[in-house]
Each structure stands twice: as structure tokens, then as C-alpha cells.
Amino acid sequence: MNRRGFLIGLGAIAAGGWLLRPDNQGAPHAAYFQTINDNLKKEGPGRPLMLVDRQRLKANCQTLMGMIPEHCDFRIVAKSLPSIPLIQDVMAHTDSQRVMVFHQPFMTALADAEPGCDMLLGKPMPIQAARQFYRELDSDNAFDPDQQLQWLIDSLPRLRQYLALARELNRPMRINVEIDVGLHRGGLTSPTQLDAMLELIHANPNHLSFSGFMGYDAHVGKLPGFIQSADAGHRETEAVYQSFIDHLYQQAPRYRKQPLCFNGAGSPTIALYDDTSVVNELSAGSCLVKATDFDLPLLADFQPAVFIAAPVIKTMDGLNLPGPIPLGDAWQRWDPNRQRTYFIYGGYWKADPVSPAGIRANSVYGASSNQMMFNGSPDTALTPDDQLFFRPTQSEFVMLQLGDIAVWEHQTISQWWPPLPQGRGA
């Protein structure tokens, strides 16, 4: 190739690259976020905060209850809604006192705040956690764990541990057995494994009683559709669940007449259950605030109801990155969404920016939990003290990170809800 041809080819490549440059995706806050932004600039605490939209939360509760089959009860997943007032609000909107708990300090807090609640453990607790719960339970508390608490047990050795604790405390324990319906994260894998557990329970009626099964189906819908559809995966889990129920009734027919708890589902799969489902209780929590991990087709009718608002503390024109090479200048010329730089108060949460449009983190500059850099086009129009809004990827961990939760209601912050406690030493 001669020099002229080479230069023409190089120019064509450069022109093609320029045509591939990103479009301007920036825009100011939409009306919803602008209203919150203006309120926080005037009345907010000037720090990052977690915000729950109470009206959207109520609407999500109504949507959820419209999905629950008539023969099923609803159980609130506490870890996904980690605040006593938040859980109480959901209780009021769903008319349910049933709660699934995953953390011993949460159990203690709920027993104190809602002594009428019914608790089911969502994972097997180390025996020391169970002992700590009874140690911390106030003797004057109206909550009665002997009647209102089901411990989740995944194996015969763990059941023996709980029997020893029940004897030590001289009190009965209700035992719900975890079954593996396809997630393969533990629990009984064959109905025949139930036999030895039932034998031990029946041999110790003063200390143990069987209360039901829990089978979690988070794997359903995770496989690509060409491998297995969500409907096919759901049918498989139901068949596995039914095999455990059938074996239970064959081994101990008296349970047919007892009100047992057959718990299943979770936010990603709750919409798959109908009047033919073998379970009689469904659990969910995350769909009620809808973090980004739950932007799923089956949950399309739910609205995002939880956000992080973080103040912008510095704004800059252009993109000035550290180092001797003017990478930032070239980058912002090529990408209009890098033409403004914002440093916020805090950062590095499990959360994605949602408003204003077109905002994104700068991976080259790096993450920071102190002052994290974000870029946007000039159309994002943020100034210092404006808010950058995020949607958490999950609620159960992120909602515990920023202190009291701001309750957004009727275009103002109406309340502050404390998160659930993380616990103290023994």
C-alpha cells in the first residue's frame, strides 16, 4: 500500500470510530426525582441517605397480594425489609403477621417489637445463635417461641444439636425441615432422609415437634430459556416438594389432619404459583421495594421504591484524570457523557445511578467510599448540593448501611425509620 492509500485508510478508520461514538444520554432529573432533589437540598441532612417511597411500597403490597393464591398465606421476608417500622408497614398492608427471619438480632428485635408475629427461620442457625436468642428473650415478653417460632433444620446432626439445646433449656422447639427442591444449597435431597428425623422428633415429644417444610426455589428462571423455562423449572420444584409431602403422609398419616407449614417461593418466583401449587405459604420481600436485581419480567408490575440519595459536593467541566497522558481530555471529546465530572458524598455502594439520566461511574479513576467520581453530559445539569440518585442492587444489605431510612410520602420526608440492629457480643 502506498502512502496515500495508507493515509486514506487511516482516515476512514478514524471517521468510522467517530461515527461509533456514544450518543448524548444525559438529561436533567425527571419530575419525580427533581421533587425529591429540591426537598433534600432545602430540608435534607446533607449526607447520603436511604429513602423509601411509602406510597409505592403500599402499591407494591397491593400488587403482591393480588398474586397470592387463595389457599396460601403470605410470609414477609425480614432480611429484604430490614427495619421494624418498614416490616410493620408491610404487615399492615398485607394483613400478615408471618415473618421469615435470617439473623438472630433481627429475631430478638422482632420478638420485642411485634410479640404477636409468627417466625420461620429462613436458614439453619448455628446452635450458638439459637442459644443466644433464648438468652436475650425477655421473660416478660408476650412472644412465645414455643408456639410462634419454627427453627429450620437441614440435617439429622443439626436436629440432634437442637434436641440437646431443648433439653438443656427444658422447652419445646418446633422444627421445620429444609428440603432441596433444586437449588442444591443444602437441605434434604431425598424423602427417605426424613425418616430418621421424624423418628427422633417422635421419640422426644416434650422437646421437638414437626411443623412443616421449607423449599426455596431461587434457581428457577436463572437458566437460559433454551435450557429450561421458568415454568418447566417451577413444575420440577413442585414435583419434588410433593414427593416430600407424600412421603411424610405415608410415614405419619396423622400429619394429614395437622396445620403444617409448607413454605416456598421468593420474590423472583412468587408469580409462578397458582391455585394448583402444593405449598400453602409463600414468602417474598424484595419485590416490595424492588432493587435492580429484581428487574425481572415476572415482577414487571412492581415499582422501584427504595433509593440512595447522595449529595454532589464538587462539579467540574471536562474529565481531568491523573497522570501524564491526557486520557481524560480525549475520552470526554469522544464521549459526550464524560464531559462533566461530579464527586459525590460517599459512594461504592451496591447500587446503580438512576437519575439524572446518563450518569455513570468512572472505572479508570476508581471506586471510593468517600468521594466517588461520576461523569455525565452537560445536560445532566447537576450543581453542588444537588442529589445523585441510585437504585440499590439488593435491599437486604444496602439498606443497613446508611443509618435511619427516610420515608418519602406526599412529596416530603414524613418519618425516619431505624434499620434493624446488627447485634452485640454474648
C-alpha positions as CSV (number, residue, x, y, z in Angstrom):
1,M,0.0,0.0,0.0
2,N,1.4,3.5,-0.9
3,R,1.5,6.4,1.5
4,R,-1.6,8.0,0.1
5,G,-3.6,4.8,0.4
6,F,-2.4,4.3,3.9
7,L,-3.5,7.8,5.0
8,I,-6.9,7.4,3.3
9,G,-7.4,4.1,5.1
10,L,-6.3,5.6,8.5
11,G,-8.7,8.5,7.9
12,A,-11.5,6.1,7.1
13,I,-10.8,4.2,10.4
14,A,-10.8,7.4,12.4
15,A,-14.0,8.6,10.7
16,G,-15.7,5.2,11.4
17,G,-14.6,5.4,15.0
18,W,-16.1,8.9,15.3
19,L,-19.4,7.6,13.9
20,L,-19.4,5.0,16.6
21,R,-19.0,7.5,19.4
22,P,-21.8,7.3,22.1
23,D,-24.9,9.4,21.8
24,N,-25.6,12.0,24.5
25,Q,-27.7,10.1,27.0
26,G,-27.8,12.9,29.6
27,A,-30.9,14.7,30.8
28,P,-31.9,16.6,34.0
29,H,-33.8,14.9,36.8
30,A,-37.3,13.8,35.8
31,A,-40.1,15.4,37.8
32,Y,-40.2,12.6,40.4
33,F,-36.6,12.9,41.3
34,Q,-36.5,16.6,40.9
35,T,-39.1,17.0,43.6
36,I,-37.1,14.8,46.0
37,N,-33.9,16.6,45.0
38,D,-35.4,20.1,45.7
39,N,-36.7,18.9,49.1
40,L,-33.4,17.4,50.2
41,K,-31.5,20.5,49.1
42,K,-33.7,22.5,51.4
43,E,-34.6,20.1,54.2
44,G,-32.2,17.1,54.0
45,P,-29.3,16.3,56.3
46,G,-26.6,16.9,53.7
47,R,-25.3,13.4,53.7
48,P,-26.1,10.2,51.8
49,L,-29.4,8.6,52.8
50,M,-31.6,5.6,52.1
51,L,-35.1,6.6,51.0
52,V,-38.2,4.5,50.8
53,D,-41.2,5.7,48.8
54,R,-44.1,4.8,51.1
55,Q,-46.8,5.2,48.5
56,R,-45.0,3.0,46.1
57,L,-44.4,0.5,48.9
58,K,-48.2,0.3,49.5
59,A,-48.9,-0.1,45.9
60,N,-46.4,-2.9,45.6
61,C,-48.0,-4.7,48.6
62,Q,-51.4,-4.5,46.9
63,T,-49.9,-5.9,43.7
64,L,-48.3,-8.7,45.6
65,M,-51.4,-9.7,47.5
66,G,-53.2,-9.9,44.2
67,M,-50.8,-12.7,43.2
68,I,-51.2,-14.9,46.3
69,P,-53.4,-17.9,45.6
70,E,-56.4,-18.3,47.9
71,H,-55.1,-21.4,49.7
72,C,-51.7,-19.7,50.5
73,D,-50.7,-17.5,53.4
74,F,-48.1,-14.8,52.9
75,R,-44.8,-14.6,54.9
76,I,-42.7,-11.4,54.9
77,V,-39.0,-11.8,54.3
78,A,-37.4,-9.6,57.0
79,K,-33.9,-9.6,55.6
80,S,-35.2,-7.8,52.5
81,L,-37.0,-5.2,54.5
82,P,-34.5,-4.6,57.4
83,S,-36.4,-2.1,59.5
84,I,-39.0,-2.7,62.2
85,P,-41.3,0.2,61.0
86,L,-40.9,-1.0,57.4
87,I,-41.9,-4.5,58.3
88,Q,-44.8,-3.2,60.4
89,D,-45.9,-1.1,57.4
90,V,-45.9,-4.2,55.2
91,M,-47.7,-6.1,57.9
92,A,-50.5,-3.5,57.8
93,H,-50.8,-3.5,54.0
94,T,-50.7,-7.3,53.6
95,D,-52.6,-8.3,56.8
96,S,-49.8,-10.8,57.6
97,Q,-48.0,-11.3,60.9
98,R,-45.9,-14.1,59.4
99,V,-42.2,-13.2,59.1
100,M,-39.2,-15.1,57.7
101,V,-36.0,-14.3,59.6
102,F,-32.4,-14.9,58.8
103,H,-30.4,-13.2,61.6
104,Q,-30.6,-13.7,65.3
105,P,-30.5,-10.0,66.3
106,F,-33.4,-9.4,63.9
107,M,-35.3,-12.2,65.6
108,T,-34.8,-10.6,69.0
109,A,-35.8,-7.2,67.7
110,L,-39.0,-8.5,66.1
111,A,-40.0,-10.5,69.2
112,D,-39.7,-7.3,71.2
113,A,-41.5,-5.0,68.7
114,E,-44.1,-7.5,67.4
115,P,-44.8,-10.1,70.0
116,G,-47.7,-11.4,68.1
117,C,-45.7,-12.3,65.0
118,D,-45.1,-15.8,63.7
119,M,-41.5,-16.5,62.8
120,L,-40.0,-19.1,60.5
121,L,-36.2,-19.2,60.1
122,G,-35.0,-18.8,56.5
123,K,-31.7,-20.6,57.1
124,P,-30.4,-23.1,59.6
125,M,-29.0,-21.2,62.6
126,P,-25.7,-22.3,64.3
127,I,-26.7,-23.7,67.7
128,Q,-25.0,-20.8,69.5
129,A,-27.3,-18.4,67.6
130,A,-30.3,-20.3,68.8
131,R,-28.9,-20.3,72.4
132,Q,-28.3,-16.5,72.1
133,F,-31.9,-15.9,71.1
134,Y,-33.3,-17.6,74.1
135,R,-30.7,-15.9,76.3
136,E,-31.8,-12.5,75.1
137,L,-35.5,-13.1,75.1
138,D,-37.1,-11.1,77.9
139,S,-39.1,-13.3,80.3
140,D,-41.8,-10.6,80.3
141,N,-42.1,-10.7,76.5
142,A,-45.5,-11.8,75.2
143,F,-43.8,-13.6,72.3
144,D,-44.0,-17.3,72.9
145,P,-41.3,-19.1,70.9
146,D,-42.7,-22.5,71.9
147,Q,-45.8,-21.7,69.7
148,Q,-44.7,-18.8,67.4
149,L,-41.2,-19.9,66.2
150,Q,-40.1,-22.6,63.7
151,W,-36.4,-23.4,63.6
152,L,-35.2,-24.5,60.2
153,I,-33.3,-27.8,60.3
154,D,-31.3,-29.1,57.3
155,S,-29.8,-32.4,58.6
156,L,-30.0,-35.0,61.3
157,P,-26.8,-33.9,63.1
158,R,-28.2,-30.4,63.4
159,L,-31.5,-31.8,64.7
160,R,-29.6,-33.6,67.4
161,Q,-27.9,-30.3,68.4
162,Y,-31.3,-28.6,68.7
163,L,-32.7,-31.5,70.8
164,A,-29.7,-31.1,73.1
165,L,-30.5,-27.4,73.5
166,A,-34.2,-28.1,74.0
167,R,-33.3,-30.5,76.8
168,E,-30.9,-28.0,78.3
169,L,-33.5,-25.2,78.3
170,N,-36.3,-27.6,79.1
171,R,-38.6,-26.2,76.5
172,P,-40.2,-27.5,73.2
173,M,-39.0,-26.5,69.8
174,R,-41.0,-26.5,66.6
175,I,-38.9,-28.0,63.7
176,N,-39.3,-27.0,60.1
177,V,-37.3,-29.2,57.7
178,E,-35.4,-27.7,54.8
179,I,-35.8,-29.6,51.6
180,D,-33.7,-29.3,48.4
181,V,-36.2,-28.6,45.6
182,G,-33.4,-28.0,43.0
183,L,-31.3,-25.1,44.4
184,H,-28.7,-27.5,45.8
185,R,-27.8,-25.3,48.7
186,G,-28.4,-27.8,51.4
187,G,-31.4,-29.5,52.9
188,L,-32.8,-33.0,52.5
189,T,-32.3,-34.3,49.0
190,S,-34.4,-37.5,49.3
191,P,-37.7,-38.0,51.1
192,T,-36.3,-41.1,52.8
193,Q,-33.8,-38.9,54.7
194,L,-36.9,-37.6,56.5
195,D,-37.5,-41.0,58.3
196,A,-34.6,-40.7,60.8
197,M,-35.5,-37.1,61.6
198,L,-39.2,-38.0,62.2
199,E,-38.1,-40.9,64.4
200,L,-36.0,-38.6,66.6
201,I,-38.8,-36.0,66.7
202,H,-41.4,-38.5,67.6
203,A,-39.2,-40.1,70.3
204,N,-38.9,-36.7,72.0
205,P,-42.4,-35.2,72.0
206,N,-41.7,-32.9,75.1
207,H,-38.9,-31.2,73.3
208,L,-39.4,-31.5,69.5
209,S,-42.4,-31.2,67.1
210,F,-42.6,-31.3,63.4
211,S,-44.1,-28.1,61.9
212,G,-43.5,-28.4,58.1
213,F,-41.2,-28.0,55.2
214,M,-39.3,-25.1,53.6
215,G,-38.2,-25.4,50.0
216,Y,-36.5,-22.4,48.3
217,D,-36.6,-22.2,44.5
218,A,-34.2,-19.3,43.7
219,H,-32.7,-21.3,40.8
220,V,-35.9,-21.3,38.8
221,G,-35.7,-18.9,35.9
222,K,-31.9,-18.4,36.2
223,L,-31.1,-20.9,33.4
224,P,-31.3,-19.7,29.8
225,G,-34.7,-20.3,28.4
226,F,-33.3,-22.7,25.7
227,I,-32.1,-25.0,28.6
228,Q,-35.1,-24.8,30.8
229,S,-38.0,-22.3,31.0
230,A,-39.1,-20.8,34.3
231,D,-42.4,-22.7,34.0
232,A,-40.7,-26.0,33.5
233,G,-38.3,-25.3,36.4
234,H,-41.3,-24.5,38.6
235,R,-43.1,-27.7,37.7
236,E,-40.0,-29.6,38.7
237,T,-39.7,-28.0,42.1
238,E,-43.4,-28.6,42.8
239,A,-43.0,-32.2,41.9
240,V,-40.0,-32.5,44.3
241,Y,-41.9,-30.7,47.0
242,Q,-44.9,-33.0,46.5
243,S,-42.7,-36.1,46.9
244,F,-41.7,-35.0,50.4
245,I,-45.3,-34.3,51.4
246,D,-46.4,-37.7,50.1
247,H,-43.6,-39.4,51.9
248,L,-44.5,-37.6,55.1
249,Y,-48.1,-38.6,55.0
250,Q,-47.2,-42.2,54.2
251,Q,-44.8,-42.4,57.2
252,A,-47.0,-40.4,59.6
253,P,-50.6,-40.2,58.4
254,R,-51.7,-38.2,61.4
255,Y,-50.0,-35.1,59.8
256,R,-52.7,-35.0,57.2
257,K,-55.0,-33.5,59.8
258,Q,-52.5,-31.1,61.3
259,P,-52.0,-27.5,60.1
260,L,-48.4,-27.8,58.8
261,C,-46.4,-25.0,57.2
262,F,-45.3,-25.9,53.6
263,N,-43.3,-22.8,52.7
264,G,-42.0,-21.9,49.3
265,A,-41.2,-19.2,46.7
266,G,-39.4,-15.9,47.0
267,S,-39.7,-12.6,45.1
268,P,-38.3,-13.9,41.7
269,T,-40.7,-16.8,41.5
270,I,-43.8,-15.9,43.5
271,A,-45.7,-15.0,40.4
272,L,-45.4,-18.7,39.2
273,Y,-47.5,-20.0,42.0
274,D,-51.3,-20.5,41.4
275,D,-54.2,-22.4,42.9
276,T,-52.7,-25.8,41.9
277,S,-49.5,-25.2,43.9
278,V,-48.6,-27.8,46.6
279,V,-47.3,-25.2,49.1
280,N,-49.6,-23.4,51.4
281,E,-47.4,-20.5,52.3
282,L,-45.4,-18.1,50.0
283,S,-42.6,-15.8,51.1
284,A,-41.4,-12.5,49.5
285,G,-39.8,-9.2,50.5
286,S,-37.5,-7.8,47.9
287,C,-40.2,-7.2,45.3
288,L,-41.9,-4.8,47.6
289,V,-39.0,-2.3,47.3
290,K,-37.7,-3.7,44.0
291,A,-33.9,-3.2,43.9
292,T,-32.3,-3.7,40.5
293,D,-31.6,-7.4,40.9
294,F,-35.4,-7.8,40.8
295,D,-36.0,-6.1,37.5
296,L,-37.5,-9.3,36.2
297,P,-40.3,-9.9,33.7
298,L,-42.4,-11.7,36.3
299,L,-42.1,-8.6,38.6
300,A,-42.9,-6.0,35.9
301,D,-45.9,-4.7,37.7
302,F,-43.8,-3.7,40.8
303,Q,-42.3,-0.2,41.1
304,P,-38.9,0.7,42.5
305,A,-39.5,2.0,46.0
306,V,-36.0,2.3,47.5
307,F,-33.3,4.7,46.5
308,I,-30.0,6.2,47.7
309,A,-29.7,9.9,47.5
310,A,-26.1,11.3,47.7
311,P,-25.2,15.0,47.6
312,V,-22.9,16.2,44.8
313,I,-20.1,18.1,46.5
314,K,-17.9,19.0,43.5
315,T,-18.7,19.7,39.9
316,M,-16.1,20.2,37.1
317,D,-16.2,20.8,33.4
318,G,-14.4,18.1,31.3
319,L,-12.7,15.0,32.5
320,N,-9.3,15.5,34.1
321,L,-7.8,12.2,35.0
322,P,-4.5,11.9,37.0
323,G,-1.3,11.0,35.1
324,P,0.9,12.4,32.4
325,I,-1.3,11.2,29.5
326,P,-4.3,13.4,28.6
327,L,-6.6,10.4,28.5
328,G,-9.5,12.3,30.1
329,D,-9.4,15.0,27.5
330,A,-9.6,12.5,24.6
331,W,-12.2,10.5,26.4
332,Q,-14.6,13.4,27.0
333,R,-14.2,14.6,23.4
334,W,-15.2,11.2,22.1
335,D,-18.0,10.5,24.7
336,P,-20.3,13.4,25.5
337,N,-21.4,11.5,28.6
338,R,-17.9,12.2,30.1
339,Q,-17.9,15.9,29.6
340,R,-18.9,16.8,33.2
341,T,-17.3,15.4,36.4
342,Y,-19.1,15.0,39.7
343,F,-17.7,14.0,43.0
344,I,-20.3,12.8,45.4
345,Y,-20.5,12.5,49.2
346,G,-19.7,8.8,49.7
347,G,-20.1,6.0,47.1
348,Y,-19.1,2.5,46.3
349,W,-22.4,1.0,47.3
350,K,-24.0,-2.0,45.7
351,A,-26.2,0.4,43.7
352,D,-26.5,1.8,40.2
353,P,-27.1,5.5,39.3
354,V,-30.6,6.1,38.1
355,S,-31.0,9.9,38.0
356,P,-30.2,12.1,36.3
357,A,-30.0,10.1,33.1
358,G,-26.7,9.2,31.5
359,I,-24.7,9.4,34.8
360,R,-22.1,6.6,35.2
361,A,-19.1,5.9,37.4
362,N,-15.6,6.3,36.1
363,S,-13.9,2.9,36.3
364,V,-10.5,4.4,35.3
365,Y,-10.5,6.8,38.2
366,G,-11.6,4.0,40.5
367,A,-14.2,3.5,43.2
368,S,-14.2,5.4,46.5
369,S,-16.5,5.1,49.6
370,N,-15.5,8.7,50.4
371,Q,-15.7,10.8,47.3
372,M,-16.6,8.7,44.2
373,M,-16.3,10.2,40.7
374,F,-19.2,10.1,38.3
375,N,-19.5,11.5,34.8
376,G,-22.3,12.8,32.7
377,S,-23.1,15.1,29.8
378,P,-23.7,18.8,30.4
379,D,-27.4,18.1,30.0
380,T,-27.4,16.3,33.4
381,A,-27.2,19.9,34.9
382,L,-26.1,19.0,38.4
383,T,-24.7,21.6,40.7
384,P,-23.2,21.3,44.2
385,D,-25.8,20.2,46.8
386,D,-28.0,18.5,44.1
387,Q,-28.5,14.8,44.7
388,L,-27.4,11.9,42.6
389,F,-29.9,9.1,43.0
390,F,-29.1,5.4,42.9
391,R,-31.1,2.2,43.0
392,P,-29.6,-0.5,45.2
393,T,-28.9,-3.8,43.5
394,Q,-30.4,-5.5,46.6
395,S,-32.2,-4.3,49.7
396,E,-31.1,-6.7,52.4
397,F,-27.5,-5.4,52.8
398,V,-27.6,-2.0,51.4
399,M,-30.5,-0.7,53.5
400,L,-28.4,-1.3,56.6
401,Q,-25.5,0.9,55.5
402,L,-26.8,4.5,55.7
403,G,-28.5,4.9,59.1
404,D,-32.1,5.8,59.5
405,I,-34.2,5.4,56.4
406,A,-36.0,8.5,55.1
407,V,-39.7,7.8,54.4
408,W,-40.8,9.8,51.3
409,E,-44.6,10.4,51.5
410,H,-46.8,13.1,49.9
411,Q,-43.7,14.9,48.5
412,T,-41.9,15.2,51.7
413,I,-39.9,13.2,54.3
414,S,-42.6,12.2,56.8
415,Q,-40.6,9.9,59.1
416,W,-37.2,8.3,59.7
417,W,-37.2,4.5,60.2
418,P,-34.2,3.0,62.0
419,P,-32.7,-0.2,60.4
420,L,-32.7,-3.4,62.3
421,P,-29.8,-3.9,64.7
422,Q,-26.8,-6.0,63.8
423,G,-26.3,-7.5,67.3
424,R,-23.9,-7.4,70.1
425,G,-21.5,-9.8,71.8
426,A,-22.5,-12.6,74.0
